[in-house]
Amino acid sequence: MNEPNPEIHANLDALATICCAAISSDPTAEFERVDGLLRTLLMSGYTRIENRSLEVDLESRVKEMCGEQASHRGGELSSLCAKFASQFADLARQQSRSPTENSPPEAANISSATDA
């Protein structure tokens, strides 16, 4: 997969809108939506797109959307995009773990756990 699908574009746009609101000090920035949007990006296959970085994609999209505001608040924008990229990487790691990495194996039922 080399090109993002429409769902990925829509989620990146939504994240960029949240970033624009945040760097504009808009109190309506919907940070509670970020986790869900990142999960949707993960499930949409964003990690399978070659040579893509969420941090870079998001930052360039915000610069296109917000224009001058993004260039004046570049440090804040970079920090916010890095934070979202880190959250995304954590979600991707959690999804890729097998059950054996999280907990030791357990018996399926009582009879298999005892000598009875």
N, C-alpha and C positions, 0 to 999 in steps of 0.2 A: 504494500500500500504506500503510495508516494504522495497522494494529494488528499487533503482533509475533505471529509464529506460535509454536507450542509449542516448537520447537527453539530459538528465540531466548530464550524464557523459561527453558528448561533451562540454556542456556549462561550467561545472566545469573545464575541461581541458583548455578551452579558457581563463577563468578568471585566472587560475593558470599561464598560459603563460604570461599574462599581469603582474601579480605579479612578476614573475621571471625577466621580463624585467625591471620592476620598481626598484627592489632591486639591480639589476646589473647596475643601472644608465644608462640603454639603452635608448637613446632618441626616439626609435621607439615604446615605450610602448603605446599601443592604448587605452588610458583612455576613449576616446569618445565612445568606444564599450561597456563599463561596464554597462551603463544603459540598453541598449538593451539586453545584456546577462542576467542581473538580471531579467528583465521582462520576458524573455523566460523561465528562471528557474521557475518563479512564475506560468506562464501559463502551464508549463510542469508538475506541481503538486509536486514540491519540498516540499512545506509546508505540504503536506499530508503524507510525509514519517515520520514514528514514530522515535523518539529518534535521530534526526539528527540536527546538528547545522552547518549552512553555514560557520561560522567562523572556526570551528574545521575541517570540511571537506576540506575547501579551504586551510587552513594552512598545513594540512598533505599532501595534494596533491602537494603543492608548494615544500615542503621539499623533496618529492620523485623526483620531476622534476629537481629542482635546486641543490640538494645535499648540498655540502659544503657551497656554497654561501648563502643558506637559513639559515644555522646554524650560520654563521658569522654576518648576518644581522637580527637576530631573533626579535629584538625590532621593527625594521622597518616593518618586515613581519607581526608581530602581529597587529601593528597599521593599516596597510593597509587592512588586513583581517577583522578587527573589523569595519573599515569604510565601506567596502563592505557589511558586514552583517547588519549594521545599515541602509544603503540605501535599502537593500532588505526588511528589516522589515518595513520601511516607505512605500515602494511600496505595500507590503502585506496589510498594514493598509488602504491605499488609496483604494485598490481594494475591501476591505470588507465593506466599508462604504455604508450605504443606502443613497439615495438622501435626505431623511429628515434630516440627520445629517449635510449636507453641506449647505442647504438653506431652508428657510421657504416655505411651500406650496404656490403655486400661482394658480390663476384662469386659467382654460383651454382656455377660450376665453372672449371677452368683455361682451357678454350677461350674462355669469355666474358670472361676477365680479360686475355687476350693478343690480339695481332693475328693469331694463327695460324689 
